[in-house]
Amino acid sequence: MWENRVHVSIKRDDLIHPYIQGNKWRKLKYNLLKAKELGLKRLVTFGGAFSNHIHATAAVGQLFAFETIGIIRGERSDKGSPTLAFAEAAGMQITFLNRTDYRHRKDPDFLASIARKYPDAYIIPEGGSNALALKGVAEIITETDTQWADRPPLTWCAAVGSGGTLAGLIRAAGAHDQVLGFSALKGDFVDDMVAGFLDQAYTNWQIKKDVHWGGFAKWKPELIQFINDFYERTRIPLDPIYNGKLWYGLNQLILDGYFPKGSHVMVIHSGGLQGVNGFRHRFGSTLLPNWSFEDQESTF
Ligand SMILES: *Cc1c(COP(=O)(O)O)cnc(C)c1O
């Protein structure tokens, strides 16, 4: 009977830490060790006003005694952002950069000017994606290998934003594994973005690019309904920016018979639940339960 089904497992990286969840921890880990090795006590990074990476960087700064500086795209909104409020409470210094200048965030000249402005800082790119991030992401796979002896070939599924997570999975996947990305962004450029992190051409991956619901952070009531139903059935919370869209898309693929019968799918729960707070803030607090931890009593 089971041979006729698709097996779906979930790697609960959302449970790594209440504030430093999922792939954001995986990507920061070796960068923090590098900063420490270099004797640098400040972290400078980039992101949007609701960014999971900004949130996680602020939290690691407080936990591991780094000074943190967040360069945020755009202007401070009158409506505020729970993410930035959290980051500032955790001690992050927030500065805003207009959207035109923000586009240069990857240019060497721009990065040199940031390095001059913040001497002795370790600069982490937007989303935390760089070579050391890929090394941390690879541990998702080595960890699974130790947790699941003689595992079958897996199709690793992960949401795609800046592309570092998918690239890390592609590089570390087993010889018979496949990697399937679900893009949270609209556009075909995501393939090149992921390939840009890879040192050679791999053939074990592809990205679903029709699962974005109109673009980054765009949504429709059916998506919210799906996330709420998913929670009712599984007690697993999904954020609406990345993991909700991944699971909706994955469910559709399974119903369409995309996966051969008997195949094994491993979904990375990349966390991002702090984003639910921002989503409720922007679009309505009754749409989703508050699964983030900011409103709860904490010793943080
Ligand atoms: C950042 C993020 C992603 C995307 O990861 P990338 O490495 O940027 O592609 C996916 N899910 C969540 C919850 C994230 O915070």
Ligand as a Chemical Component Dictionary entry (heavy atoms), coordinates in Angstrom:
data_LIG
# 
_chem_comp.id                   LIG 
_chem_comp.type                 NON-POLYMER 
_chem_comp.pdbx_formal_charge   0 
_chem_comp.three_letter_code    LIG 
# 
loop_
_chem_comp_atom.comp_id 
_chem_comp_atom.atom_id 
_chem_comp_atom.alt_atom_id 
_chem_comp_atom.type_symbol 
_chem_comp_atom.charge 
_chem_comp_atom.model_Cartn_x 
_chem_comp_atom.model_Cartn_y 
_chem_comp_atom.model_Cartn_z 
_chem_comp_atom.pdbx_ordinal 
LIG C1 C1 C 0 15.428 33.720 4.018  1  
LIG C2 C2 C 0 14.405 32.645 4.005  2  
LIG C3 C3 C 0 14.253 31.757 2.936  3  
LIG C4 C4 C 0 15.052 31.879 1.686  4  
LIG O1 O1 O 0 16.363 31.457 1.856  5  
LIG P1 P1 P 0 17.477 31.945 0.842  6  
LIG O2 O2 O 0 18.713 31.287 1.296  7  
LIG O3 O3 O 0 17.539 33.443 0.998  8  
LIG O4 O4 O 0 17.055 31.563 -0.520 9  
LIG C5 C5 C 0 13.327 30.755 3.045  10 
LIG N1 N1 N 0 12.555 30.625 4.135  11 
LIG C6 C6 C 0 12.649 31.467 5.164  12 
LIG C7 C7 C 0 11.735 31.291 6.307  13 
LIG C8 C8 C 0 13.567 32.498 5.144  14 
LIG O5 O5 O 0 13.652 33.335 6.195  15 
# 
loop_
_chem_comp_bond.comp_id 
_chem_comp_bond.atom_id_1 
_chem_comp_bond.atom_id_2 
_chem_comp_bond.value_order 
_chem_comp_bond.pdbx_ordinal 
LIG C1 C2 SING 1  
LIG C2 C3 SING 2  
LIG C2 C8 DOUB 3  
LIG C3 C4 SING 4  
LIG C3 C5 DOUB 5  
LIG C4 O1 SING 6  
LIG O1 P1 SING 7  
LIG P1 O2 DOUB 8  
LIG P1 O3 SING 9  
LIG P1 O4 SING 10 
LIG C5 N1 SING 11 
LIG N1 C6 DOUB 12 
LIG C6 C7 SING 13 
LIG C6 C8 SING 14 
LIG C8 O5 SING 15 
# 
